[in-house]
Amino acid sequence: MEISEPQNQPTLMDLYVFGEDFLEKYLIKDTKEIEPFLHQEKKFWLNISGLEDLSLLEEIRVLFDIHILAMEDIKNNHQRPKLEEFEHLILVVSKMIYTKDHITELEVEQVSLVFGKNFVISFQETPFDIFDQIRARLENPKGKMRKMGTDYFTYTLLDAIVDQYYTILEMVGEKIEELEDQIISQNKNIKLSDIYLQRKSLLEVKRNVWPTREMISAWRKSESPLLKRKTVPFINDLYEHSVEIIENLEIQRESITTLVEIFISNISLKQNEVMKTLTIIATIFIPLTFIAGVYGMNFDYMPELSWKYGYISIWILFLGTTLSMVVYFKRKHWF
């Protein structure tokens, strides 16, 4: 599986305003359209896709009073997953890993989440995401999404990202099993590079899961007033998921190591078979070469050279010697 970074996309903004009894959706074209919601008790989720419009990002920073260093982390898409607390908001930087075409190419995208008392902002590099389940849950008026605070909503976004790691690991696991079956069946189209592509995918997941676990651990220990006691058990559960993913990664890594060993052993077995065949052929030709060498000597007085049946006799000797050796090797189970 190849790993690629998302291409630059134009900036799009979706706004979801919600409460226990209502849900409103807006396609935002100007940051001035957001200002009325800042002074209301309504909760809202602003999803920003595309980080190329720097002037727009600066307007968002000023509008929500986001620290300039936090905004620099949001713009820099090579950040390590982390959590930073500020006076009136919390920044969560995470990595979303997904594939659009069933494990052929792995996409790694940074998703930055900023949440305050009544708002959640998600910054994505591209419009494609894995948050459709979150949008569907928002449609349910009886669900926790509308009733609980912005810390819980941020948890659900991060939970969707972490759950996607499970999906990637499952895909890699299925590919490893497929490669193993093909290697055992001696499929000649399998290459060592096919195995190492899966190893590379596992390393990419591991590279992002380890700091994600640290980030979640720091979040559940946070004393920020933005983190409510009701949300802590959910964050603890998310932490357990990250630990489980790391354990699964170790199992998958061992599977890759075993697969490489099977692949190399299979090649060695094939080479041994070839060497055995060549050795048997060479062994059969040793006495034939000896006989041909004896009668190839340039002596004038060799009795068999003038014999009428000398030529046919030598051929009978050749064939008899060959047949005898083949029968002997067969009885010894050398082939």
Kinemage of the C-alpha trace (Angstrom):
@kinemage 1
@onewidth
@group {chain A} dominant
@subgroup {mainchain}
@vectorlist {calphas} color= white
{ca met a 1} P 0.000 0.000 0.000
{ca glu a 2} L 1.438 3.361 -1.007
{ca ile a 3} L 1.296 6.385 1.280
{ca ser a 4} L 0.567 9.839 -0.044
{ca glu a 5} L -0.191 13.284 1.255
{ca pro a 6} L -3.421 15.067 0.284
{ca gln a 7} L -3.311 17.672 -2.447
{ca asn a 8} L -4.110 21.331 -1.792
{ca gln a 9} L -7.822 22.114 -1.933
{ca pro a 10} L -9.891 25.353 -1.934
{ca thr a 11} L -11.212 26.354 1.484
{ca leu a 12} L -14.802 25.334 2.302
{ca met a 13} L -16.734 26.017 5.512
{ca asp a 14} L -19.737 24.098 6.857
{ca leu a 15} L -21.548 25.234 9.995
{ca tyr a 16} L -23.752 22.986 12.126
{ca val a 17} L -25.681 24.775 14.854
{ca phe a 18} L -27.402 22.395 17.249
{ca gly a 19} L -29.148 21.893 20.547
{ca glu a 20} L -31.379 19.260 22.079
{ca asp a 21} L -34.397 20.398 20.028
{ca phe a 22} L -32.878 21.754 16.817
{ca leu a 23} L -30.216 21.322 14.144
{ca glu a 24} L -29.329 23.952 11.564
{ca lys a 25} L -26.879 23.612 8.677
{ca tyr a 26} L -25.167 26.462 6.842
{ca leu a 27} L -22.660 26.746 4.020
{ca ile a 28} L -20.488 29.650 5.120
{ca lys a 29} L -18.859 31.898 2.536
{ca asp a 30} L -17.795 34.757 4.797
{ca thr a 31} L -16.646 34.778 8.419
{ca lys a 32} L -19.149 37.587 9.142
{ca glu a 33} L -21.895 34.983 8.868
{ca ile a 34} L -20.449 33.240 11.930
{ca glu a 35} L -20.378 36.288 14.232
{ca pro a 36} L -24.075 36.155 15.290
{ca phe a 37} L -23.614 32.659 16.728
{ca leu a 38} L -20.688 33.690 18.941
{ca his a 39} L -22.963 35.591 21.289
{ca gln a 40} L -25.611 32.903 21.632
{ca glu a 41} L -25.919 29.936 23.947
{ca lys a 42} L -26.269 27.624 20.967
{ca lys a 43} L -23.515 25.109 20.340
{ca phe a 44} L -22.026 24.867 16.863
{ca trp a 45} L -19.493 22.928 14.842
{ca leu a 46} L -17.537 24.760 12.156
{ca asn a 47} L -15.838 22.390 9.733
{ca ile a 48} L -13.132 24.061 7.602
{ca ser a 49} L -11.730 22.083 4.634
{ca gly a 50} L -8.621 23.399 2.896
{ca leu a 51} L -5.922 25.509 4.541
{ca glu a 52} L -4.620 27.477 1.572
{ca asp a 53} L -6.580 30.686 2.182
{ca leu a 54} L -4.296 32.264 4.790
{ca ser a 55} L -6.315 35.459 5.019
{ca leu a 56} L -9.446 33.469 5.861
{ca leu a 57} L -7.576 31.479 8.501
{ca glu a 58} L -6.366 34.755 10.020
{ca glu a 59} L -9.968 36.002 10.175
{ca ile a 60} L -10.955 32.780 11.944
{ca arg a 61} L -8.051 33.192 14.372
{ca val a 62} L -9.095 36.711 15.276
{ca leu a 63} L -12.790 35.856 15.428
{ca phe a 64} L -12.299 33.025 17.926
{ca asp a 65} L -9.265 34.560 19.634
{ca ile a 66} L -7.058 31.572 18.784
{ca his a 67} L -3.477 31.955 19.959
{ca ile a 68} L -1.070 32.725 17.119
{ca leu a 69} L 1.105 29.704 17.999
{ca ala a 70} L -1.944 27.439 17.906
{ca met a 71} L -2.805 28.745 14.454
{ca glu a 72} L 0.760 28.065 13.304
{ca asp a 73} L 0.327 24.449 14.440
{ca ile a 74} L -2.931 24.245 12.494
{ca lys a 75} L -1.345 25.575 9.291
{ca asn a 76} L 1.690 23.295 9.555
{ca asn a 77} L 0.379 19.909 8.402
{ca his a 78} L 3.485 18.038 9.588
{ca gln a 79} L 2.692 18.407 13.271
{ca arg a 80} L 2.900 15.513 15.684
{ca pro a 81} L -0.445 14.619 17.356
{ca lys a 82} L -0.655 16.676 20.534
{ca leu a 83} L -2.913 18.624 22.887
{ca glu a 84} L -2.413 22.226 23.986
{ca glu a 85} L -4.533 24.083 26.520
{ca phe a 86} L -5.205 27.803 26.399
{ca glu a 87} L -7.233 30.090 28.613
{ca his a 88} L -10.560 29.737 26.815
{ca leu a 89} L -9.998 26.886 24.361
{ca ile a 90} L -8.155 23.605 23.777
{ca leu a 91} L -6.271 22.577 20.618
{ca val a 92} L -6.135 18.918 19.608
{ca val a 93} L -3.888 17.987 16.666
{ca ser a 94} L -4.489 14.528 15.210
{ca lys a 95} L -3.759 12.491 12.085
{ca met a 96} L -6.586 11.026 10.012
{ca ile a 97} L -5.570 7.933 8.023
{ca tyr a 98} L -7.871 6.540 5.376
{ca thr a 99} L -7.930 4.975 1.941
{ca lys a 100} L -10.222 5.844 -0.946
{ca asp a 101} L -9.490 2.777 -3.053
{ca his a 102} L -9.333 -0.279 -0.783
{ca ile a 103} L -5.803 -0.378 0.531
{ca thr a 104} L -4.068 0.524 -2.732
{ca glu a 105} L -3.115 3.971 -1.476
{ca leu a 106} L -3.059 5.291 2.083
{ca glu a 107} L -3.955 8.938 2.711
{ca val a 108} L -2.565 10.713 5.783
{ca glu a 109} L -4.180 14.023 6.656
{ca gln a 110} L -3.788 16.315 9.632
{ca val a 111} L -7.009 17.258 11.411
{ca ser a 112} L -6.825 20.011 14.023
{ca leu a 113} L -9.681 20.402 16.502
{ca val a 114} L -10.251 23.573 18.492
{ca phe a 115} L -13.054 23.716 21.034
{ca gly a 116} L -14.277 26.255 23.518
{ca lys a 117} L -17.348 26.688 25.710
{ca asn a 118} L -19.932 26.534 22.911
{ca phe a 119} L -17.987 25.872 19.707
{ca val a 120} L -15.923 23.196 17.977
{ca ile a 121} L -13.789 23.987 14.928
{ca ser a 122} L -12.227 21.258 12.804
{ca phe a 123} L -9.485 22.173 10.322
{ca gln a 124} L -8.936 19.655 7.508
{ca glu a 125} L -6.578 19.662 4.541
{ca thr a 126} L -9.176 18.309 2.084
{ca pro a 127} L -12.997 18.094 1.898
{ca phe a 128} L -12.826 14.288 2.101
{ca asp a 129} L -13.194 13.012 5.651
{ca ile a 130} L -14.558 10.167 7.775
{ca phe a 131} L -17.058 12.274 9.735
{ca asp a 132} L -20.223 11.199 7.921
{ca gln a 133} L -21.180 9.096 10.933
{ca ile a 134} L -20.862 12.212 13.109
{ca arg a 135} L -23.173 14.141 10.805
{ca ala a 136} L -25.647 11.253 10.893
{ca arg a 137} L -25.566 11.179 14.702
{ca leu a 138} L -26.286 14.899 14.780
{ca glu a 139} L -29.542 14.178 12.988
{ca asn a 140} L -30.703 12.109 15.971
{ca pro a 141} L -32.399 14.462 18.470
{ca lys a 142} L -32.249 11.840 21.236
{ca gly a 143} L -28.525 11.178 21.015
{ca lys a 144} L -25.747 12.435 23.290
{ca met a 145} L -24.277 14.615 20.535
{ca arg a 146} L -26.808 17.398 21.065
{ca lys a 147} L -27.202 17.048 24.813
{ca met a 148} L -23.586 17.028 25.984
{ca gly a 149} L -20.945 19.729 25.685
{ca thr a 150} L -18.330 20.615 23.115
{ca asp a 151} L -15.751 18.443 24.893
{ca tyr a 152} L -17.899 15.385 24.169
{ca phe a 153} L -18.395 16.488 20.561
{ca thr a 154} L -14.611 16.817 20.157
{ca tyr a 155} L -14.264 13.354 21.663
{ca thr a 156} L -16.621 11.925 19.007
{ca leu a 157} L -14.535 13.458 16.203
{ca leu a 158} L -11.322 12.066 17.656
{ca asp a 159} L -13.012 8.720 18.278
{ca ala a 160} L -13.956 8.512 14.575
{ca ile a 161} L -10.301 9.150 13.658
{ca val a 162} L -9.042 6.470 16.069
{ca asp a 163} L -11.660 3.960 14.899
{ca gln a 164} L -10.377 4.432 11.361
{ca tyr a 165} L -7.029 3.049 12.549
{ca tyr a 166} L -8.855 -0.219 13.283
{ca thr a 167} L -10.183 -0.246 9.719
{ca ile a 168} L -6.711 0.292 8.244
{ca leu a 169} L -5.232 -2.452 10.428
{ca glu a 170} L -8.006 -4.821 9.378
{ca met a 171} L -7.306 -4.103 5.706
{ca val a 172} L -3.586 -4.646 6.195
{ca gly a 173} L -4.302 -7.887 8.084
{ca glu a 174} L -6.467 -9.178 5.239
{ca lys a 175} L -3.744 -8.291 2.730
{ca ile a 176} L -1.128 -10.090 4.832
{ca glu a 177} L -3.291 -13.241 4.924
{ca glu a 178} L -3.795 -13.012 1.158
{ca leu a 179} L -0.042 -12.694 0.566
{ca glu a 180} L 0.622 -15.615 2.898
{ca asp a 181} L -1.783 -17.851 0.964
{ca gln a 182} L -0.195 -16.825 -2.319
{ca ile a 183} L 3.325 -17.461 -1.034
{ca ile a 184} L 2.402 -20.904 0.298
{ca ser a 185} L 0.735 -21.743 -3.027
{ca gln a 186} L 4.002 -20.610 -4.685
{ca asn a 187} L 2.474 -17.808 -6.691
{ca lys a 188} L 5.370 -16.538 -8.812
{ca asn a 189} L 3.875 -13.030 -9.071
{ca ile a 190} L 4.506 -12.251 -5.392
{ca lys a 191} L 7.469 -9.983 -4.720
{ca leu a 192} L 9.214 -9.006 -1.507
{ca ser a 193} L 8.207 -5.393 -2.220
{ca asp a 194} L 4.525 -6.408 -1.865
{ca ile a 195} L 5.211 -7.452 1.714
{ca tyr a 196} L 7.204 -4.353 2.540
{ca leu a 197} L 4.401 -2.118 1.276
{ca gln a 198} L 2.207 -3.540 4.057
{ca arg a 199} L 5.031 -3.070 6.549
{ca lys a 200} L 5.286 0.559 5.480
{ca ser a 201} L 1.555 1.015 6.105
{ca leu a 202} L 1.896 -0.429 9.611
{ca leu a 203} L 4.794 1.902 10.342
{ca glu a 204} L 2.704 4.880 9.220
{ca val a 205} L -0.114 3.900 11.576
{ca lys a 206} L 2.358 3.304 14.411
{ca arg a 207} L 4.041 6.652 13.785
{ca asn a 208} L 0.729 8.376 14.474
{ca val a 209} L -0.876 6.107 17.078
{ca trp a 210} L 1.909 6.410 19.655
{ca pro a 211} L 1.721 10.230 19.946
{ca thr a 212} L -2.089 10.006 19.733
{ca arg a 213} L -2.092 7.792 22.804
{ca glu a 214} L 0.089 10.311 24.631
{ca met a 215} L -2.213 13.126 23.553
{ca ile a 216} L -5.330 11.310 24.797
{ca ser a 217} L -3.557 10.483 28.067
{ca ala a 218} L -2.771 14.171 28.575
{ca trp a 219} L -6.378 15.109 27.767
{ca arg a 220} L -7.913 12.749 30.306
{ca lys a 221} L -5.593 14.181 32.978
{ca ser a 222} L -6.466 17.756 32.051
{ca glu a 223} L -7.802 20.083 34.725
{ca ser a 224} L -9.250 22.528 32.210
{ca pro a 225} L -12.800 23.725 33.007
{ca leu a 226} L -13.654 22.884 29.392
{ca leu a 227} L -13.386 19.174 30.238
{ca lys a 228} L -16.537 18.023 32.070
{ca arg a 229} L -16.570 15.049 34.436
{ca lys a 230} L -19.227 13.334 32.312
{ca thr a 231} L -16.831 13.228 29.362
{ca val a 232} L -13.844 11.759 31.221
{ca pro a 233} L -15.067 8.117 31.039
{ca phe a 234} L -15.415 8.438 27.250
{ca ile a 235} L -11.877 9.791 26.953
{ca asn a 236} L -10.621 6.934 29.148
{ca asp a 237} L -12.338 4.496 26.790
{ca leu a 238} L -10.683 6.242 23.832
{ca tyr a 239} L -7.330 5.824 25.560
{ca glu a 240} L -7.972 2.095 25.924
{ca his a 241} L -8.737 1.915 22.204
{ca ser a 242} L -5.399 3.529 21.372
{ca val a 243} L -3.593 1.011 23.603
{ca glu a 244} L -5.450 -1.856 21.900
{ca ile a 245} L -4.469 -0.527 18.480
{ca ile a 246} L -0.815 -0.466 19.519
{ca glu a 247} L -1.099 -4.087 20.674
{ca asn a 248} L -2.674 -5.028 17.338
{ca leu a 249} L 0.156 -3.234 15.569
{ca glu a 250} L 2.692 -5.411 17.332
{ca ile a 251} L 0.790 -8.544 16.297
{ca gln a 252} L 0.641 -7.340 12.684
{ca arg a 253} L 4.329 -6.513 12.732
{ca glu a 254} L 5.134 -10.041 13.890
{ca ser a 255} L 2.932 -11.354 11.077
{ca ile a 256} L 4.933 -9.300 8.570
{ca thr a 257} L 8.186 -10.674 9.989
{ca thr a 258} L 6.832 -14.228 9.728
{ca leu a 259} L 5.669 -13.544 6.182
{ca val a 260} L 9.142 -12.365 5.168
{ca glu a 261} L 10.653 -15.502 6.704
{ca ile a 262} L 8.169 -17.710 4.816
{ca phe a 263} L 8.908 -15.838 1.582
{ca ile a 264} L 12.677 -16.230 1.980
{ca ser a 265} L 12.320 -19.888 3.019
{ca asn a 266} L 10.154 -20.522 -0.018
{ca ile a 267} L 12.805 -19.014 -2.276
{ca ser a 268} L 15.494 -21.122 -0.549
{ca leu a 269} L 13.428 -24.267 -1.074
{ca lys a 270} L 13.044 -23.470 -4.761
{ca gln a 271} L 16.780 -22.868 -5.060
{ca asn a 272} L 17.467 -26.146 -3.265
{ca glu a 273} L 15.190 -27.979 -5.683
{ca val a 274} L 17.018 -26.457 -8.625
{ca met a 275} L 20.424 -27.272 -7.125
{ca lys a 276} L 19.327 -30.848 -6.408
{ca thr a 277} L 18.150 -31.321 -9.985
{ca leu a 278} L 21.381 -29.888 -11.378
{ca thr a 279} L 23.445 -32.036 -9.008
{ca ile a 280} L 21.645 -35.225 -10.100
{ca ile a 281} L 22.167 -34.368 -13.774
{ca ala a 282} L 25.854 -33.599 -13.164
{ca thr a 283} L 26.281 -36.831 -11.180
{ca ile a 284} L 24.737 -38.891 -13.984
{ca phe a 285} L 27.090 -37.333 -16.535
{ca ile a 286} L 30.240 -38.002 -14.467
{ca pro a 287} L 30.561 -41.728 -15.435
{ca leu a 288} L 29.383 -40.958 -18.975
{ca thr a 289} L 32.082 -38.325 -19.297
{ca phe a 290} L 34.634 -40.785 -17.941
{ca ile a 291} L 33.688 -43.454 -20.497
{ca ala a 292} L 33.656 -40.920 -23.335
{ca gly a 293} L 37.049 -39.644 -22.140
{ca val a 294} L 38.607 -43.087 -22.159
{ca tyr a 295} L 37.537 -43.837 -25.707
{ca gly a 296} L 38.389 -40.333 -26.797
{ca met a 297} L 42.109 -40.885 -26.160
{ca asn a 298} L 44.270 -40.872 -29.280
{ca phe a 299} L 45.996 -44.284 -28.909
{ca asp a 300} L 46.534 -46.433 -31.998
{ca tyr a 301} L 45.987 -49.751 -30.295
{ca met a 302} L 42.644 -49.774 -28.518
{ca pro a 303} L 40.835 -53.124 -29.111
{ca glu a 304} L 37.309 -51.733 -29.095
{ca leu a 305} L 37.972 -49.049 -31.697
{ca ser a 306} L 38.128 -51.597 -34.525
{ca trp a 307} L 35.298 -53.725 -33.195
{ca lys a 308} L 32.243 -53.926 -35.440
{ca tyr a 309} L 29.794 -53.455 -32.535
{ca gly a 310} L 31.922 -51.004 -30.567
{ca tyr a 311} L 29.762 -47.897 -31.250
{ca ile a 312} L 26.441 -49.539 -30.370
{ca ser a 313} L 27.999 -51.165 -27.311
{ca ile a 314} L 29.163 -47.809 -25.962
{ca trp a 315} L 25.632 -46.428 -26.363
{ca ile a 316} L 24.224 -49.425 -24.511
{ca leu a 317} L 26.776 -48.795 -21.766
{ca phe a 318} L 25.787 -45.127 -21.624
{ca leu a 319} L 22.074 -45.875 -21.366
{ca gly a 320} L 22.558 -48.724 -18.901
{ca thr a 321} L 24.726 -46.573 -16.629
{ca thr a 322} L 22.214 -43.712 -16.773
{ca leu a 323} L 19.245 -45.967 -16.056
{ca ser a 324} L 21.042 -47.692 -13.188
{ca met a 325} L 21.882 -44.376 -11.529
{ca val a 326} L 18.330 -43.054 -11.961
{ca val a 327} L 16.908 -46.201 -10.344
{ca tyr a 328} L 19.423 -45.903 -7.503
{ca phe a 329} L 18.587 -42.217 -6.863
{ca lys a 330} L 14.887 -43.032 -6.976
{ca arg a 331} L 15.229 -45.712 -4.348
{ca lys a 332} L 17.153 -43.309 -2.144
{ca his a 333} L 14.269 -40.789 -2.563
{ca trp a 334} L 16.663 -38.126 -3.788
{ca phe a 335} L 14.029 -36.924 -6.234
